[in-house]
Structure formats: C-alpha cells, structure tokens
Amino acid sequence: MTVAEQNLDGLVSAPQQNRSVGWALASLSLATLLSSLGTSIASVGLPALMQTFGASFQAVQWVVLAYLLAITTLIVSAGRLADVFGRRPLLLAGIALFTSASVLCGLAPTLWLLIAARAVQGLGAALMMALTLAFVSETVSKERAGSAMGLLGAMSSVGTTLGPSLGGLLIAGLGWRAIFLVNVPLGLLTFALAWHALPVRSKTAQATQGKFDTMGTVLLALTLAAYALAMTLGRGNFGALNIGLLAATGIGVVLFAATQTRVKNPLVQLASFRNPRLSASLAMNLIVATVMMATLVVAPFYLSRGLGLDAAMVGVVLSTGPLVSALSALLAGRLADRFGANRMMVAGLFSLAIGTFLLSLAMTRLGIVSYVVPITVTCFGYALFQTSNNAAVMSGISAGERGVISGLLNLSRNLGLITGASLMGAIFAVASAGARQGVGQQLLSSAAAAHGMQITFQTATALALIALVLALLSARVAGRVEPIVP
C-alpha cells in the first residue's frame, strides 16, 4: 500500500471510528439512563401500590429499598466479575436482566413478587452502573474522557429528573404497571445498541478468566446489606436492631479485610487504598453524596412548610436541582478536559460549599428564590465535582482494574446516599423538633422548618469543606503519584 493510499485509508477510517465511538457512548448513556430511571420512577408509584395491594407504607417502600439494596450490595462484585470474565458480556447480561425483570415487575400479581422482581432488576442495574464508567476508558481517548463522563452524568440526572414526572403521567393514563413496562422498549433498544457498538473482546479479561473471589463476594454483599439495612430500617427510630446491624457491619468489614489478604485473586486489592488519590476520591464521593441527599430529604419539608408551597409547586421547584445537574454535567466534562480534572474537582467542591452555606441561611422572606439560587450553585458544583472525580479516577488506573474501581466509585456514592438519608433526616428531625417545642406538637411550622433547614445545611457545609480539603490534598499529591492502582 502506497503512502497516499494509507493516508486515504486514515481519512476514511477516522469518521467511521468516530461514528463507532458515538454509538458506543449512546448505548452507555441509555444504560445509565435506565438504571437511574429505575430508582426515581418507582417512588411516585408507592401510593398506587398501597391502594392496589392494600398494603402499608412500610411494606410498599421495599419496592424502592429492594432495588437500592441489590445495587449497593452487588455493585463491586459486578465490576470484579466483568474484570474477570469480560465487560461486554456482563454489560449485555445486565441490560437483559434489567429488561426481563422489568417485565416481571409489570406483570407481578402480588406485592412480594414485585419486590423480588425489583431486587433482580437491581442486580441488572448494578451490572450496568459498574460497567458504564469502565467502558468509557476503553471507548474514548483520555483527552475526551471528561466530556464522556459529563455525558453519563447528564443522563443520570435526566433519569432522576424524568422519573417522577413520567411516572405520574403513566400511572394517571395506564396504571402503575406501566412505570415498569416502560423500561422494556428502552432496554431492548439499549441492548441492540450495545451489541452492535461495544468492543467484542475485553483487552484484559482473558488473563484472569475463571479466577473469582466467591468468599470475598459473599462477605462484602452481607456486610453492605447489613449497613444499608441499619441505615434504612426503623424510619428514623434508631433502635436495638439498627445497632445490631451496625455491629454486624463492623464484624463483616474485619472478616472481609482478613479474607482479601489471604486469597490469591481478591475481590478488592486492599493495597490500592494505600494510594492517597484513590482513597481521597472515594471518601469525597461518599461525603458529597451524603451532602446532596440532604436536598432530597429536607428540601420538600422546607418548601411545603417553610415557604407554604402546595404539592404541585413543590414538585416544580424540586426539579430545579436535577435539571441544573443534567445541564451542568455536559459543561463540566468540557471544563475537566480543558483545565484538568483535579482543578475542576476543587472548583466544584468550592461551589458546593457556597451553595450549601446559602441554603443554611434559609431566608424564607425571599420566597422561592431562597431555594432556587442556592440549589443552582450547589448542583452546578456537584456536577462539576462528580464528572471531574470520575474522570480523574478512571483515567489513572490499570485496564485490568477498571471494573472493580468503577464499582467502588458507584458503591461510595450509594453508601453516601444511604448515609445521607439517615443522617441528614435525623439532624433535620431533631433541629425542627427543638424549634417546634414552643408551638406545640402540630404539623411542622414555618419557623421549625426553617430552623431545621439551617442546622442541616450548616452540617452539610462542614462536610463539603472537609471534602474540599481532601481535594486540595489530593491535587497536591497528583503530581507525585502516577497510577491509582499499582
């Protein structure tokens, strides 16, 4: 082949390669959308499920909890399985499992069969969530990793934003089963795109095929399940059962660590955590998720009781945060590519701290503006941090560990969400109860809601500042530590 022919071939193949990357990112984006939609769309159906099955709220809430618990307990194992057996087949299996379970959810004749199907759906979501980040590093260049991470972050926010409104329309028009069956055509489209566009063979899967840490997987799943249950059971009443589950969590952590040091092919390389960049990134991810959960747990009470908004207006105002996150994630990816992930991570956390501080002022006299402006600053900072943190971590690891590290990133975020729901909710309850003593035990007053908002987001601001300090230390170390995983 002559030089001219080679140049012509390069000119032809470049657009083809770009189209291939585009289709691959489209499939990964849809997989991200599906997993986040599976979380948000089910919540709006709980009242309809209570009426259909004649069940209590404590029973129907397991439709949401079963999905979250399955993701939390299995996401690291899902990532490691993909590192061992190949990412493409595991991602396709996750999409197929999620889609099939959606059919079972939509056809479930009893509540407990619905809950079981939701747990299976969560397993499929765990595979999708763990592998989408890992595949980005294989499908796009390092220079475009930030933009790709931003796209996935935007799709996650779109799924979170779209869930309640789409779910409400489907329930009103077609009934509660439609909120699960709507995933079926989306899942089939995602599967077809992934089958067509994703690389057929993983570069690293064959080296360790057949070697999987079953004991570590079981111990980690049980440990995470115990922690998740400790944080979610009791609905604010932290009793003996919760304490017992936390004690079981501590024992599980010790046993898991001991197991990982003795097996030949551990689920998680504990030596990886000696790297300050990885440890700091996971810690920041957990802290930021804890902070952001306060906006979901506390904000509805502030808007309804503190500002006196009706239910419809509360829903509209609450959509501001996810919408800002979705729009900001795309910009955040470009900023991370241009100015560097570490710098944008620091900038994002600085914006997050400012936003939570403004929320802590809870100036009810300003009306809706007192929430919309601070939440815009907060969610922009969150999107900038999330995109930059994911890009920094995933671009600095070896190819053979991408699945498990992606799983750890998602795990730290999920643990933060679970912790935030319990911790921030408890802080708000205690703070607002103290302010309510002077007005009796009636429904939460405007002053009590504002006081609870102030204390909760003062705590959130302190946590955001801790994460900012970790980011500054991590940025200082970044120049001296090359790979995140040895």
Protein Blocks (a to p, Z undefined) as FASTA:
>chain_A
ZZklmmmmmmmmmmmmmmmmmmmmmmmmmmmmmmmmmmmmmmmmmmmmmmmnopafklmm
mmmmmmmmmmmmmmmmmmmmmmmnopklmmmmmmmmmmmmmmmmmmombfklmmmmmmmm
mmmmmmmmmmmmmmmmmmpcfklmmmmmmmmmmmmmmmmmmmmmmmmmmmmmnojklmmm
mmmmmmmmmmmmmmmmmcfbdfklmmmgoiacfklmmmmmmmmmmmmmmmmgonhpacfk
lmmmmmmmmmmmmmmmmmmmmmmbdfbdfklmmpmklmmmmmmmmmmmmmmmmmmmmmmm
mmmmmnopafklmmmmmmmmmmmmmmmmmmmmmmmmmnopklmmmmmmmmmmmmmmmmmn
opaknommlmmmmmmmmmmmmmmmmmmmmmmmmmmccfklmmmmmmmmmmmmmmmmmmmm
mmmmmmmmmmmmmmmmmnojadcdfklmmmmmmmmmmmmmmmmmmmmmmmmmmmmmmmmp
mbfbZZ
